[in-house]
Amino acid sequence: MRVEGRDTKIASDLLVYYDVHARRLPWRALPGANAADPYCVWLSEVMLQQTTVAAVGPYYAKFTARWPTVADLAAADDVDLMAAWAGLGYYARARNLLACARAVVRDHDGRFPDTEDGLRALPGVGAYTAAAVAAIAFGRRAVVVDANVERVVARLFAIDTPLPAARPRIRAEADRITPDARAGDFAQAMMDLGATICTPRNPACGICPLRQDCAGFATADPAAFPVKAVKKARPHRLGHGWWIEREGQVWLVRRPGKGLLGGMRALPSSDWGAAPDPTPPVSAAWITIDQPVAHVFTHFSLALSVHHAHVGRDAMPMDEGEWWPVDRIDEAGLPTLFARAADAVRKDRDARN
């Protein structure tokens, strides 16, 4: 809902700054263009969710070189796309990416809807992504609030209600300062401000173009905003993974389509939180690596005990899978957890030889 009495000074001051200092990113149009390729904007926004610009850059270049249009992406094989995504994390985004591309081609003749409502109807497109694409790609006035914008707005208005309860107020204030014209540039300017100046710690208020209008700056402790609720302790789980090697090939399985790391190639593993000594997928002379592989997911941490063994030509693991050349394991697109497990196996073998 539009908020009456919007503050135009903040947007005006920020856009003047953005015209000079905007980050040059491969998915962006230049300041003032007020439109960009919807496919590039959508792809980059999905990749940037909970991921840094520095990490996304190489993946974005690889994706757009391999799948330069939404139609190309829609035609991609699921396994190829998941492998290309490996290492970027939050793998549900990759599954949603493919579903959304296919819906755009199937239901919209390969063209992204140009309104927030139309974009929200696409698979995997939430409120933030819909607003970002509508504003940046189509020049629509939309209120775009990501983590950077949330922090900037909380400081501008010294919002002292702890998150997440503060989010309705933050959105209302973001609406109040979002201009009718150049909403896409304004959204990107706010993102840049949060990423480069109004950072979580030690904000560079001395060079901020909005410091004179910032209530947080006036408190002399802008880093106190936004106020965050006390985090709950992250549960710790245990699991087991098995490296089964036969004649220079390792057995890889496909994880279930839904759930963590869904659809990804992986080493066979137990349930995470399973019994201390689960049954291995095949009988073998197992060697257990001394140090488990540690990995932190969003909602829990995991210690994966890794076991490796050579098996005979006739050995066949219980689960469905495929034999993959060991010397090409880096091409399998293993998610980070299992890529680390593969590295641990190779280091353990080198140490024993």
TAJO-V815624 format. One line per field, one symbol per residue. phi: phi as a letter, one per 20 degrees, with the letter a starting at -180 (. if undefined). psi: psi as a letter, one per 40 degrees, with the letter a starting at -180 (. if undefined). burial: I if it has 16 or more other ideal C-beta (glycine too) atoms within 10 Angstrom, else O. A space follows every 50 residues. Layout:
# TAJO-V815624
phi = ???
psi = ???
burial = ???
This chain:
# TAJO-V815624
phi = .fdfmfeeffffffffffgedgfecfedefgnfmabfgffffgffffffm bfgfffgffffffffecfcfffffeffgfffffffgnenlffffffgfff gfffffdclmdfgdcgfffffffmeeffffffffffedmffbedcdfffg fffgfgdlfdfffefffgffffffffdfffelffffgfffffgffdcefg clfeffdffdffdefffffmbfffdffdfffffefdcdbccceddblmcd edddfgfdoglgnefbfgbefeofggcffffbfaefddfgdfeebdegda dcddfdccaecfgefcgfefabecgffcffefmffggeffffffffffff fee
psi = hihifiheddddddddddddehhhideiiihedfiihddddddddddehf iiddddddddddddddgeidddddeihdddddddeheeigeddddddddd ddddddeffehhieidddddeihehadddddddddddeeihihhhadddd ddddddefhehiiededdddddddddehidifdddddddddddddddfid ifigddeheeddehddddeegdeeiihiihiihhihiiiiihhhhhfeii hiihiidiahfheiiiiiiiiheiidgihieihighhhhdhihhihidei ihhhhhiiiiiidehhidiiaihhhdefdeeefhiddddddddddddddd dd.
burial = OOOOOOOOOIIOIIIOIIOOOIOOIOIIIOIOOIOIIIIIIIIIIIIIOO OOOOOIOOIIOOIIOOIOOIOOIIOIOOOOIIIIIIOIIIIOIIIIIIOI IIIIIOOOOOOIIOOIOOIOOIOIIOOIIIIIIIIIIIIIIIIIIIOIII IIIIIIIIIOOOOOOIOOOIIOIIIIIIIOOIIIIIIIIIIIIIIOIIOO OOIOIOOIIIIOIIOIIOOOOIOOIIOOOOOOOOOOIIIIIIIIIIOOII IIIIIOOOOIIOIIIIIIIIOIOOOOOOOIIIOIOOOOIOOIIOIOIOOO OIOIIIIIIOIOOOOOIOOOIOOIOIOOIOOIIIIOIIIIIIOIIOOIOO OOO
